[in-house]
Amino acid sequence: LGGCSTAPMLSSRTARSLGEGKQRIQLMPGLPVLGVSYERGLSEKFDVGLGVELQLTPVYSAFGKYALITNDQGWSLAALGGGFYGSGIVDSYGGYAGPITSWRKNWFEIFLFPRYNYVQWRGLKRDSQDDTDSLFFDVVDDVSRAQFHYLQTNLGMNFHTSERFSFGVGVSHFVFLESRYVKGSSVGWLPELSFAWSF
């Protein structure tokens, strides 16, 4: 997005816990970003993960998920949050958090992850208004740092082709909120495609 990083697109796609000692590798092959993440279950209800993705610049993230309700089949509910750092034309950092819920029946699973994102950019300099034309929003002033927040909802489906492998499709919906640094609220959509291997 305009050479500046936002919160990670790559995150957990299920409310179910992995379970203690179990692991998952997830890949996004470029839709909407190129990225990979690693998750590990530290207990029967708590998972942690690390991720790296290429927006227009690299974004590194760490996250944790605590399952309030976890079922191999049926409905599950968890709380998920994390932090990130990105480097590029400007440095960026921030965090995100929200509830995630999912429902699985045999090979099919659907999930919903509404979340709040906070992003801060450092070293932002613009020579003209055209510098932000590729963003979902317009930055108001020429400043050396800017911060903004937005709501994001991930809705998708996972297809479990075997006990270990799955792929998923979905969409991310964004609502950027007006603030000191953002002129007017705006909305954007991005499609998603991912592949996962559990072991």
URURMO-V880609 format. One record per backbone hydrogen bond with DSSP energy under -0.5 kcal/mol. NH is the residue of the N-H (numbers start at 1). CO is the residue of the C=O. Records with the same first field share a line. If there is no record, write none. Layout:
# URURMO-V880609
NH->CO  CO
This chain:
# URURMO-V880609
4->1
11->9
21->41
22->19
24->39
25->197
26->37
27->195
28->35
29->27
30->33
31->33
34->54
35->28  33
36->52
37->26
38->50
39->24
40->48
41->22
42->40  46
43->46
47->65
48->40
49->63
50->38
51->61
52->36
53->59
54->34
55->53  57
59->53
60->85
61->51
62->83
63->49
64->81
65->47
66->79
67->45  65
68->66  77
69->77
74->104
76->102
77->69
78->100
79->66
80->98
81->64
82->96
83->62
84->94
85->60
86->92
87->58
89->3
90->3
91->122
92->86
93->120
94->84
95->118
96->82
97->116
98->80
100->78
101->112
102->76
103->110
104->74
105->108
108->105
109->158
110->103
111->156
112->101
113->154
114->99
115->152
116->97
117->150
118->95
119->148
120->93
121->146
122->91
123->144
124->144
131->128
132->129
133->130
135->132
138->183
140->181
143->141
146->121
148->119
150->117
151->175
152->115
153->173
154->113
155->153  171
156->111
157->169
158->109
159->167
160->107  158
161->159  165
162->165
166->196
167->159
168->194
169->157
170->192
171->155
172->190
173->153
174->188
175->151
176->186
177->149
179->182
183->138
184->182
186->176
188->174
190->172
192->170
193->31
194->168
195->27
196->166
197->25
198->164
199->23
